[in-house]
Amino acid sequence: MSPALIKMWVALSALGLMFIAVMAIMLSRSKLKGFLRVLVSAFAYMCMFVAGVLMLLVVFTGPTN
């Protein structure tokens, strides 16, 4: 695979992680209570953090040749 295609898949996976994080936060705030709410929220924030790191990686590596 070319470097540009790899960067595309990394960016797409970051977008997928952001979508999962948003859905998990919405679920935890509306339907869950107690420890499960904390667990799902922690998972969602971890997904958002990883997605942010992946996006920074894609943006700061610059264009491919």
N, CA, C and O atoms as a Tripos MOL2 file, in Angstrom:
@<TRIPOS>MOLECULE
protein
  260   259    65     0     0
PROTEIN
NO_CHARGES

@<TRIPOS>ATOM
      1 N           0.8370   -1.1840    0.0000 N.3       1 MET1
      2 CA          0.0000    0.0000    0.0000 C.3       1 MET1
      3 C           0.8790    1.2440    0.0000 C.2       1 MET1
      4 O           1.9540    1.2640    0.6000 O.2       1 MET1
      5 N           0.4150    2.2510   -0.6660 N.am      2 SER2
      6 CA          1.1700    3.4980   -0.7250 C.3       2 SER2
      7 C           0.9870    4.2760    0.5860 C.2       2 SER2
      8 O           0.0020    4.0740    1.2960 O.2       2 SER2
      9 N           1.9340    5.1610    0.9040 N.am      3 PRO3
     10 CA          1.8060    5.9580    2.1270 C.3       3 PRO3
     11 C           0.5350    6.8070    2.1670 C.2       3 PRO3
     12 O          -0.0550    6.9990    3.2310 O.2       3 PRO3
     13 N           0.1170    7.3110    1.0120 N.am      4 ALA4
     14 CA         -1.1030    8.1250    0.9840 C.3       4 ALA4
     15 C          -2.3270    7.2920    1.3300 C.2       4 ALA4
     16 O          -3.2260    7.7680    2.0230 O.2       4 ALA4
     17 N          -2.3700    6.0550    0.8520 N.am      5 LEU5
     18 CA         -3.5000    5.1810    1.1460 C.3       5 LEU5
     19 C          -3.5150    4.7800    2.6220 C.2       5 LEU5
     20 O          -4.5800    4.6690    3.2300 O.2       5 LEU5
     21 N          -2.3430    4.5670    3.1850 N.am      6 ILE6
     22 CA         -2.2630    4.2470    4.6160 C.3       6 ILE6
     23 C          -2.7580    5.4240    5.4450 C.2       6 ILE6
     24 O          -3.4910    5.2380    6.4170 O.2       6 ILE6
     25 N          -2.3550    6.6500    5.0600 N.am      7 LYS7
     26 CA         -2.8340    7.8380    5.7790 C.3       7 LYS7
     27 C          -4.3410    7.9860    5.6740 C.2       7 LYS7
     28 O          -4.9940    8.4190    6.6240 O.2       7 LYS7
     29 N          -4.8990    7.6250    4.5150 N.am      8 MET8
     30 CA         -6.3440    7.6990    4.3450 C.3       8 MET8
     31 C          -7.0410    6.7470    5.3130 C.2       8 MET8
     32 O          -8.0260    7.1230    5.9480 O.2       8 MET8
     33 N          -6.5380    5.5160    5.4320 N.am      9 TRP9
     34 CA         -7.1590    4.5420    6.3290 C.3       9 TRP9
     35 C          -7.0030    4.9390    7.7920 C.2       9 TRP9
     36 O          -7.9020    4.7000    8.5980 O.2       9 TRP9
     37 N          -5.8700    5.5430    8.1420 N.am     10 VAL10
     38 CA         -5.6770    6.0180    9.5170 C.3      10 VAL10
     39 C          -6.6720    7.1270    9.8260 C.2      10 VAL10
     40 O          -7.2720    7.1390   10.9010 O.2      10 VAL10
     41 N          -6.8540    8.0550    8.8990 N.am     11 ALA11
     42 CA         -7.8120    9.1440    9.1010 C.3      11 ALA11
     43 C          -9.2380    8.6070    9.1800 C.2      11 ALA11
     44 O         -10.0350    9.0780    9.9920 O.2      11 ALA11
     45 N          -9.5600    7.6300    8.3470 N.am     12 LEU12
     46 CA        -10.8960    7.0390    8.3740 C.3      12 LEU12
     47 C         -11.1480    6.2950    9.6840 C.2      12 LEU12
     48 O         -12.2530    6.3430   10.2250 O.2      12 LEU12
     49 N         -10.1320    5.6120   10.1910 N.am     13 SER13
     50 CA        -10.3020    4.9300   11.4780 C.3      13 SER13
     51 C         -10.4720    5.9390   12.6140 C.2      13 SER13
     52 O         -11.2100    5.6810   13.5640 O.2      13 SER13
     53 N          -9.7970    7.0800   12.5230 N.am     14 ALA14
     54 CA         -9.9700    8.1250   13.5320 C.3      14 ALA14
     55 C         -11.3920    8.6730   13.5040 C.2      14 ALA14
     56 O         -11.9850    8.9220   14.5540 O.2      14 ALA14
     57 N         -11.9360    8.8620   12.3120 N.am     15 LEU15
     58 CA        -13.3260    9.3220   12.2110 C.3      15 LEU15
     59 C         -14.2890    8.2880   12.7830 C.2      15 LEU15
     60 O         -15.2670    8.6420   13.4400 O.2      15 LEU15
     61 N         -14.0130    7.0140   12.5350 N.am     16 GLY16
     62 CA        -14.8370    5.9510   13.1050 C.3      16 GLY16
     63 C         -14.7770    5.9360   14.6210 C.2      16 GLY16
     64 O         -15.7970    5.7430   15.2840 O.2      16 GLY16
     65 N         -13.5810    6.1410   15.1780 N.am     17 LEU17
     66 CA        -13.4500    6.2090   16.6340 C.3      17 LEU17
     67 C         -14.2100    7.3970   17.2070 C.2      17 LEU17
     68 O         -14.8070    7.2920   18.2780 O.2      17 LEU17
     69 N         -14.1920    8.5200   16.5070 N.am     18 MET18
     70 CA        -14.9560    9.6800   16.9710 C.3      18 MET18
     71 C         -16.4520    9.3960   16.9610 C.2      18 MET18
     72 O         -17.1660    9.7970   17.8790 O.2      18 MET18
     73 N         -16.9260    8.7110   15.9360 N.am     19 PHE19
     74 CA        -18.3430    8.3480   15.8630 C.3      19 PHE19
     75 C         -18.7150    7.4100   17.0070 C.2      19 PHE19
     76 O         -19.7530    7.5910   17.6430 O.2      19 PHE19
     77 N         -17.8790    6.4150   17.2720 N.am     20 ILE20
     78 CA        -18.1290    5.4900   18.3820 C.3      20 ILE20
     79 C         -18.1500    6.2460   19.7030 C.2      20 ILE20
     80 O         -18.9880    5.9740   20.5630 O.2      20 ILE20
     81 N         -17.2310    7.1970   19.8680 N.am     21 ALA21
     82 CA        -17.1730    7.9730   21.1030 C.3      21 ALA21
     83 C         -18.4370    8.7980   21.3050 C.2      21 ALA21
     84 O         -18.9700    8.8570   22.4130 O.2      21 ALA21
     85 N         -18.9130    9.4280   20.2540 N.am     22 VAL22
     86 CA        -20.1270   10.2470   20.3670 C.3      22 VAL22
     87 C         -21.3270    9.3780   20.7320 C.2      22 VAL22
     88 O         -22.1220    9.7470   21.5970 O.2      22 VAL22
     89 N         -21.4590    8.2270   20.0760 N.am     23 MET23
     90 CA        -22.5820    7.3250   20.3750 C.3      23 MET23
     91 C         -22.5000    6.7970   21.8090 C.2      23 MET23
     92 O         -23.5200    6.6860   22.4890 O.2      23 MET23
     93 N         -21.2910    6.4740   22.2670 N.am     24 ALA24
     94 CA        -21.1260    5.9650   23.6300 C.3      24 ALA24
     95 C         -21.4530    7.0360   24.6650 C.2      24 ALA24
     96 O         -22.0760    6.7340   25.6820 O.2      24 ALA24
     97 N         -21.0470    8.2730   24.4280 N.am     25 ILE25
     98 CA        -21.3650    9.3590   25.3600 C.3      25 ILE25
     99 C         -22.8660    9.6040   25.4000 C.2      25 ILE25
    100 O         -23.4380    9.8010   26.4720 O.2      25 ILE25
    101 N         -23.5080    9.5920   24.2260 N.am     26 MET26
    102 CA        -24.9620    9.7790   24.2070 C.3      26 MET26
    103 C         -25.6660    8.6560   24.9670 C.2      26 MET26
    104 O         -26.6170    8.9110   25.7050 O.2      26 MET26
    105 N         -25.2100    7.4270   24.7940 N.am     27 LEU27
    106 CA        -25.7860    6.2870   25.5010 C.3      27 LEU27
    107 C         -25.5760    6.4130   27.0030 C.2      27 LEU27
    108 O         -26.5070    6.2040   27.7810 O.2      27 LEU27
    109 N         -24.3670    6.7500   27.4100 N.am     28 SER28
    110 CA        -24.0800    6.8040   28.8430 C.3      28 SER28
    111 C         -24.8210    7.9410   29.5410 C.2      28 SER28
    112 O         -25.1990    7.8080   30.7050 O.2      28 SER28
    113 N         -25.0290    9.0390   28.8540 N.am     29 ARG29
    114 CA        -25.7220   10.1650   29.4890 C.3      29 ARG29
    115 C         -27.2300    9.9970   29.5300 C.2      29 ARG29
    116 O         -27.8930   10.5680   30.3960 O.2      29 ARG29
    117 N         -27.7810    9.2200   28.6050 N.am     30 SER30
    118 CA        -29.2430    9.1220   28.5540 C.3      30 SER30
    119 C         -29.7960    7.8410   29.1640 C.2      30 SER30
    120 O         -30.8800    7.8690   29.7460 O.2      30 SER30
    121 N         -29.0920    6.7220   29.0500 N.am     31 LYS31
    122 CA        -29.6770    5.4360   29.4290 C.3      31 LYS31
    123 C         -29.0180    4.7530   30.6230 C.2      31 LYS31
    124 O         -29.6690    3.9680   31.3130 O.2      31 LYS31
    125 N         -27.7610    5.0310   30.8780 N.am     32 LEU32
    126 CA        -27.0270    4.2450   31.8690 C.3      32 LEU32
    127 C         -26.9240    4.9670   33.2060 C.2      32 LEU32
    128 O         -27.0410    6.1890   33.2920 O.2      32 LEU32
    129 N         -26.7020    4.1680   34.2420 N.am     33 LYS33
    130 CA        -26.5380    4.7050   35.5950 C.3      33 LYS33
    131 C         -25.3930    3.9670   36.2910 C.2      33 LYS33
    132 O         -25.0580    2.8360   35.9380 O.2      33 LYS33
    133 N         -24.8130    4.6200   37.2680 N.am     34 GLY34
    134 CA        -23.8360    3.9780   38.1310 C.3      34 GLY34
    135 C         -22.5040    3.6880   37.4680 C.2      34 GLY34
    136 O         -21.9890    4.4660   36.6650 O.2      34 GLY34
    137 N         -21.9570    2.5110   37.8480 N.am     35 PHE35
    138 CA        -20.6170    2.1390   37.4030 C.3      35 PHE35
    139 C         -20.5530    1.9420   35.8920 C.2      35 PHE35
    140 O         -19.5520    2.2870   35.2650 O.2      35 PHE35
    141 N         -21.6090    1.3910   35.3050 N.am     36 LEU36
    142 CA        -21.6230    1.1690   33.8580 C.3      36 LEU36
    143 C         -21.5360    2.4900   33.0930 C.2      36 LEU36
    144 O         -20.9120    2.5660   32.0340 O.2      36 LEU36
    145 N         -22.1670    3.5250   33.6410 N.am     37 ARG37
    146 CA        -22.0990    4.8530   33.0190 C.3      37 ARG37
    147 C         -20.6660    5.3710   33.0140 C.2      37 ARG37
    148 O         -20.1990    5.9150   32.0130 O.2      37 ARG37
    149 N         -19.9770    5.2020   34.1310 N.am     38 VAL38
    150 CA        -18.5840    5.6420   34.2310 C.3      38 VAL38
    151 C         -17.7020    4.8390   33.2850 C.2      38 VAL38
    152 O         -16.8160    5.3940   32.6350 O.2      38 VAL38
    153 N         -17.9400    3.5430   33.2080 N.am     39 LEU39
    154 CA        -17.1460    2.6780   32.3460 C.3      39 LEU39
    155 C         -17.3170    3.0380   30.8650 C.2      39 LEU39
    156 O         -16.3310    3.1360   30.1340 O.2      39 LEU39
    157 N         -18.5480    3.2320   30.4280 N.am     40 VAL40
    158 CA        -18.8110    3.5850   29.0310 C.3      40 VAL40
    159 C         -18.2700    4.9800   28.7240 C.2      40 VAL40
    160 O         -17.7420    5.2110   27.6360 O.2      40 VAL40
    161 N         -18.3950    5.9000   29.6590 N.am     41 SER41
    162 CA        -17.8530    7.2510   29.4520 C.3      41 SER41
    163 C         -16.3290    7.2230   29.3430 C.2      41 SER41
    164 O         -15.7540    7.9100   28.4980 O.2      41 SER41
    165 N         -15.6820    6.4380   30.1860 N.am     42 ALA42
    166 CA        -14.2220    6.3240   30.1170 C.3      42 ALA42
    167 C         -13.7880    5.7300   28.7800 C.2      42 ALA42
    168 O         -12.8110    6.1810   28.1820 O.2      42 ALA42
    169 N         -14.5170    4.7160   28.3150 N.am     43 PHE43
    170 CA        -14.2290    4.1300   27.0040 C.3      43 PHE43
    171 C         -14.3940    5.1750   25.8980 C.2      43 PHE43
    172 O         -13.5730    5.2490   24.9850 O.2      43 PHE43
    173 N         -15.4430    5.9710   25.9800 N.am     44 ALA44
    174 CA        -15.7050    6.9830   24.9550 C.3      44 ALA44
    175 C         -14.6180    8.0510   24.9420 C.2      44 ALA44
    176 O         -14.1550    8.4520   23.8740 O.2      44 ALA44
    177 N         -14.2120    8.5100   26.1090 N.am     45 TYR45
    178 CA        -13.1730    9.5310   26.1520 C.3      45 TYR45
    179 C         -11.8310    8.9780   25.6900 C.2      45 TYR45
    180 O         -11.0360    9.7040   25.0910 O.2      45 TYR45
    181 N         -11.5700    7.7020   25.9610 N.am     46 MET46
    182 CA        -10.3450    7.0820   25.4660 C.3      46 MET46
    183 C         -10.3760    6.9840   23.9370 C.2      46 MET46
    184 O          -9.3640    7.2210   23.2760 O.2      46 MET46
    185 N         -11.5330    6.6350   23.3820 N.am     47 CYS47
    186 CA        -11.6780    6.6060   21.9140 C.3      47 CYS47
    187 C         -11.4340    7.9870   21.3250 C.2      47 CYS47
    188 O         -10.7620    8.1130   20.3020 O.2      47 CYS47
    189 N         -11.9670    9.0130   21.9540 N.am     48 MET48
    190 CA        -11.7940   10.3740   21.4480 C.3      48 MET48
    191 C         -10.3270   10.8030   21.5270 C.2      48 MET48
    192 O          -9.8280   11.4690   20.6200 O.2      48 MET48
    193 N          -9.6400   10.4280   22.5960 N.am     49 PHE49
    194 CA         -8.2230   10.7620   22.7370 C.3      49 PHE49
    195 C          -7.3870   10.0780   21.6520 C.2      49 PHE49
    196 O          -6.5400   10.7130   21.0250 O.2      49 PHE49
    197 N          -7.6270    8.7900   21.4360 N.am     50 VAL50
    198 CA         -6.8880    8.0490   20.4090 C.3      50 VAL50
    199 C          -7.1790    8.6250   19.0230 C.2      50 VAL50
    200 O          -6.2740    8.7470   18.1990 O.2      50 VAL50
    201 N          -8.4350    8.9770   18.7660 N.am     51 ALA51
    202 CA         -8.7930    9.5730   17.4790 C.3      51 ALA51
    203 C          -8.0750   10.9050   17.2780 C.2      51 ALA51
    204 O          -7.6120   11.1990   16.1770 O.2      51 ALA51
    205 N          -7.9820   11.6990   18.3180 N.am     52 GLY52
    206 CA         -7.2700   12.9690   18.2200 C.3      52 GLY52
    207 C          -5.7950   12.7860   17.9280 C.2      52 GLY52
    208 O          -5.2240   13.5190   17.1220 O.2      52 GLY52
    209 N          -5.1730   11.8090   18.5790 N.am     53 VAL53
    210 CA         -3.7570   11.5280   18.3280 C.3      53 VAL53
    211 C          -3.5580   11.0570   16.8870 C.2      53 VAL53
    212 O          -2.6040   11.4640   16.2240 O.2      53 VAL53
    213 N          -4.4530   10.2070   16.4070 N.am     54 LEU54
    214 CA         -4.3480    9.7360   15.0250 C.3      54 LEU54
    215 C          -4.5120   10.8830   14.0320 C.2      54 LEU54
    216 O          -3.7940   10.9470   13.0340 O.2      54 LEU54
    217 N          -5.4440   11.7810   14.2970 N.am     55 MET55
    218 CA         -5.6310   12.9290   13.4060 C.3      55 MET55
    219 C          -4.4020   13.8450   13.4140 C.2      55 MET55
    220 O          -3.9870   14.3410   12.3670 O.2      55 MET55
    221 N          -3.8290   14.0650   14.5880 N.am     56 LEU56
    222 CA         -2.6010   14.8660   14.6500 C.3      56 LEU56
    223 C          -1.4800   14.2000   13.8650 C.2      56 LEU56
    224 O          -0.7060   14.8740   13.1850 O.2      56 LEU56
    225 N          -1.3920   12.8880   13.9580 N.am     57 LEU57
    226 CA         -0.3830   12.1480   13.2080 C.3      57 LEU57
    227 C          -0.5710   12.3400   11.7060 C.2      57 LEU57
    228 O           0.3970   12.5670   10.9800 O.2      57 LEU57
    229 N          -1.7950   12.2510   11.2500 N.am     58 VAL58
    230 CA         -2.0740   12.4210    9.8190 C.3      58 VAL58
    231 C          -1.7710   13.8490    9.3730 C.2      58 VAL58
    232 O          -1.1750   14.0540    8.3160 O.2      58 VAL58
    233 N          -2.1690   14.8230   10.1590 N.am     59 VAL59
    234 CA         -2.0000   16.2250    9.7600 C.3      59 VAL59
    235 C          -0.5330   16.6420    9.7860 C.2      59 VAL59
    236 O          -0.0660   17.3080    8.8620 O.2      59 VAL59
    237 N           0.1940   16.2610   10.8290 N.am     60 PHE60
    238 CA          1.5610   16.7540   10.9770 C.3      60 PHE60
    239 C           2.5990   15.9580   10.2030 C.2      60 PHE60
    240 O           3.7540   16.3780   10.1350 O.2      60 PHE60
    241 N           2.2280   14.8180    9.6140 N.am     61 THR61
    242 CA          3.2010   14.1140    8.7760 C.3      61 THR61
    243 C           3.3150   14.7490    7.4030 C.2      61 THR61
    244 O           4.2410   14.4420    6.6520 O.2      61 THR61
    245 N           2.3950   15.6200    7.0720 N.am     62 GLY62
    246 CA          2.4930   16.3760    5.8320 C.3      62 GLY62
    247 C           2.0440   15.5890    4.6210 C.2      62 GLY62
    248 O           1.6000   14.4460    4.7330 O.2      62 GLY62
    249 N           2.1630   16.2110    3.4630 N.am     63 PRO63
    250 CA          1.7290   15.5360    2.2340 C.3      63 PRO63
    251 C           2.6860   14.4060    1.8530 C.2      63 PRO63
    252 O           3.8600   14.4100    2.2250 O.2      63 PRO63
    253 N           2.1630   13.4550    1.1160 N.am     64 THR64
    254 CA          2.9970   12.3500    0.6370 C.3      64 THR64
    255 C           3.4170   12.6230   -0.7940 C.2      64 THR64
    256 O           2.7410   13.3400   -1.5310 O.2      64 THR64
    257 N           4.5280   12.0490   -1.1690 N.am     65 ASN65
    258 CA          5.0370   12.2540   -2.5410 C.3      65 ASN65
    259 C           4.4980   11.2030   -3.4670 C.2      65 ASN65
    260 O           4.8110   11.2090   -4.6570 O.2      65 ASN65
@<TRIPOS>BOND
     1     1     2 1
     2     2     3 1
     3     3     4 2
     4     3     5 am
     5     5     6 1
     6     6     7 1
     7     7     8 2
     8     7     9 am
     9     9    10 1
    10    10    11 1
    11    11    12 2
    12    11    13 am
    13    13    14 1
    14    14    15 1
    15    15    16 2
    16    15    17 am
    17    17    18 1
    18    18    19 1
    19    19    20 2
    20    19    21 am
    21    21    22 1
    22    22    23 1
    23    23    24 2
    24    23    25 am
    25    25    26 1
    26    26    27 1
    27    27    28 2
    28    27    29 am
    29    29    30 1
    30    30    31 1
    31    31    32 2
    32    31    33 am
    33    33    34 1
    34    34    35 1
    35    35    36 2
    36    35    37 am
    37    37    38 1
    38    38    39 1
    39    39    40 2
    40    39    41 am
    41    41    42 1
    42    42    43 1
    43    43    44 2
    44    43    45 am
    45    45    46 1
    46    46    47 1
    47    47    48 2
    48    47    49 am
    49    49    50 1
    50    50    51 1
    51    51    52 2
    52    51    53 am
    53    53    54 1
    54    54    55 1
    55    55    56 2
    56    55    57 am
    57    57    58 1
    58    58    59 1
    59    59    60 2
    60    59    61 am
    61    61    62 1
    62    62    63 1
    63    63    64 2
    64    63    65 am
    65    65    66 1
    66    66    67 1
    67    67    68 2
    68    67    69 am
    69    69    70 1
    70    70    71 1
    71    71    72 2
    72    71    73 am
    73    73    74 1
    74    74    75 1
    75    75    76 2
    76    75    77 am
    77    77    78 1
    78    78    79 1
    79    79    80 2
    80    79    81 am
    81    81    82 1
    82    82    83 1
    83    83    84 2
    84    83    85 am
    85    85    86 1
    86    86    87 1
    87    87    88 2
    88    87    89 am
    89    89    90 1
    90    90    91 1
    91    91    92 2
    92    91    93 am
    93    93    94 1
    94    94    95 1
    95    95    96 2
    96    95    97 am
    97    97    98 1
    98    98    99 1
    99    99   100 2
   100    99   101 am
   101   101   102 1
   102   102   103 1
   103   103   104 2
   104   103   105 am
   105   105   106 1
   106   106   107 1
   107   107   108 2
   108   107   109 am
   109   109   110 1
   110   110   111 1
   111   111   112 2
   112   111   113 am
   113   113   114 1
   114   114   115 1
   115   115   116 2
   116   115   117 am
   117   117   118 1
   118   118   119 1
   119   119   120 2
   120   119   121 am
   121   121   122 1
   122   122   123 1
   123   123   124 2
   124   123   125 am
   125   125   126 1
   126   126   127 1
   127   127   128 2
   128   127   129 am
   129   129   130 1
   130   130   131 1
   131   131   132 2
   132   131   133 am
   133   133   134 1
   134   134   135 1
   135   135   136 2
   136   135   137 am
   137   137   138 1
   138   138   139 1
   139   139   140 2
   140   139   141 am
   141   141   142 1
   142   142   143 1
   143   143   144 2
   144   143   145 am
   145   145   146 1
   146   146   147 1
   147   147   148 2
   148   147   149 am
   149   149   150 1
   150   150   151 1
   151   151   152 2
   152   151   153 am
   153   153   154 1
   154   154   155 1
   155   155   156 2
   156   155   157 am
   157   157   158 1
   158   158   159 1
   159   159   160 2
   160   159   161 am
   161   161   162 1
   162   162   163 1
   163   163   164 2
   164   163   165 am
   165   165   166 1
   166   166   167 1
   167   167   168 2
   168   167   169 am
   169   169   170 1
   170   170   171 1
   171   171   172 2
   172   171   173 am
   173   173   174 1
   174   174   175 1
   175   175   176 2
   176   175   177 am
   177   177   178 1
   178   178   179 1
   179   179   180 2
   180   179   181 am
   181   181   182 1
   182   182   183 1
   183   183   184 2
   184   183   185 am
   185   185   186 1
   186   186   187 1
   187   187   188 2
   188   187   189 am
   189   189   190 1
   190   190   191 1
   191   191   192 2
   192   191   193 am
   193   193   194 1
   194   194   195 1
   195   195   196 2
   196   195   197 am
   197   197   198 1
   198   198   199 1
   199   199   200 2
   200   199   201 am
   201   201   202 1
   202   202   203 1
   203   203   204 2
   204   203   205 am
   205   205   206 1
   206   206   207 1
   207   207   208 2
   208   207   209 am
   209   209   210 1
   210   210   211 1
   211   211   212 2
   212   211   213 am
   213   213   214 1
   214   214   215 1
   215   215   216 2
   216   215   217 am
   217   217   218 1
   218   218   219 1
   219   219   220 2
   220   219   221 am
   221   221   222 1
   222   222   223 1
   223   223   224 2
   224   223   225 am
   225   225   226 1
   226   226   227 1
   227   227   228 2
   228   227   229 am
   229   229   230 1
   230   230   231 1
   231   231   232 2
   232   231   233 am
   233   233   234 1
   234   234   235 1
   235   235   236 2
   236   235   237 am
   237   237   238 1
   238   238   239 1
   239   239   240 2
   240   239   241 am
   241   241   242 1
   242   242   243 1
   243   243   244 2
   244   243   245 am
   245   245   246 1
   246   246   247 1
   247   247   248 2
   248   247   249 am
   249   249   250 1
   250   250   251 1
   251   251   252 2
   252   251   253 am
   253   253   254 1
   254   254   255 1
   255   255   256 2
   256   255   257 am
   257   257   258 1
   258   258   259 1
   259   259   260 2
@<TRIPOS>SUBSTRUCTURE
     1 MET1         2 RESIDUE 1 A MET
     2 SER2         6 RESIDUE 1 A SER
     3 PRO3        10 RESIDUE 1 A PRO
     4 ALA4        14 RESIDUE 1 A ALA
     5 LEU5        18 RESIDUE 1 A LEU
     6 ILE6        22 RESIDUE 1 A ILE
     7 LYS7        26 RESIDUE 1 A LYS
     8 MET8        30 RESIDUE 1 A MET
     9 TRP9        34 RESIDUE 1 A TRP
    10 VAL10       38 RESIDUE 1 A VAL
    11 ALA11       42 RESIDUE 1 A ALA
    12 LEU12       46 RESIDUE 1 A LEU
    13 SER13       50 RESIDUE 1 A SER
    14 ALA14       54 RESIDUE 1 A ALA
    15 LEU15       58 RESIDUE 1 A LEU
    16 GLY16       62 RESIDUE 1 A GLY
    17 LEU17       66 RESIDUE 1 A LEU
    18 MET18       70 RESIDUE 1 A MET
    19 PHE19       74 RESIDUE 1 A PHE
    20 ILE20       78 RESIDUE 1 A ILE
    21 ALA21       82 RESIDUE 1 A ALA
    22 VAL22       86 RESIDUE 1 A VAL
    23 MET23       90 RESIDUE 1 A MET
    24 ALA24       94 RESIDUE 1 A ALA
    25 ILE25       98 RESIDUE 1 A ILE
    26 MET26      102 RESIDUE 1 A MET
    27 LEU27      106 RESIDUE 1 A LEU
    28 SER28      110 RESIDUE 1 A SER
    29 ARG29      114 RESIDUE 1 A ARG
    30 SER30      118 RESIDUE 1 A SER
    31 LYS31      122 RESIDUE 1 A LYS
    32 LEU32      126 RESIDUE 1 A LEU
    33 LYS33      130 RESIDUE 1 A LYS
    34 GLY34      134 RESIDUE 1 A GLY
    35 PHE35      138 RESIDUE 1 A PHE
    36 LEU36      142 RESIDUE 1 A LEU
    37 ARG37      146 RESIDUE 1 A ARG
    38 VAL38      150 RESIDUE 1 A VAL
    39 LEU39      154 RESIDUE 1 A LEU
    40 VAL40      158 RESIDUE 1 A VAL
    41 SER41      162 RESIDUE 1 A SER
    42 ALA42      166 RESIDUE 1 A ALA
    43 PHE43      170 RESIDUE 1 A PHE
    44 ALA44      174 RESIDUE 1 A ALA
    45 TYR45      178 RESIDUE 1 A TYR
    46 MET46      182 RESIDUE 1 A MET
    47 CYS47      186 RESIDUE 1 A CYS
    48 MET48      190 RESIDUE 1 A MET
    49 PHE49      194 RESIDUE 1 A PHE
    50 VAL50      198 RESIDUE 1 A VAL
    51 ALA51      202 RESIDUE 1 A ALA
    52 GLY52      206 RESIDUE 1 A GLY
    53 VAL53      210 RESIDUE 1 A VAL
    54 LEU54      214 RESIDUE 1 A LEU
    55 MET55      218 RESIDUE 1 A MET
    56 LEU56      222 RESIDUE 1 A LEU
    57 LEU57      226 RESIDUE 1 A LEU
    58 VAL58      230 RESIDUE 1 A VAL
    59 VAL59      234 RESIDUE 1 A VAL
    60 PHE60      238 RESIDUE 1 A PHE
    61 THR61      242 RESIDUE 1 A THR
    62 GLY62      246 RESIDUE 1 A GLY
    63 PRO63      250 RESIDUE 1 A PRO
    64 THR64      254 RESIDUE 1 A THR
    65 ASN65      258 RESIDUE 1 A ASN
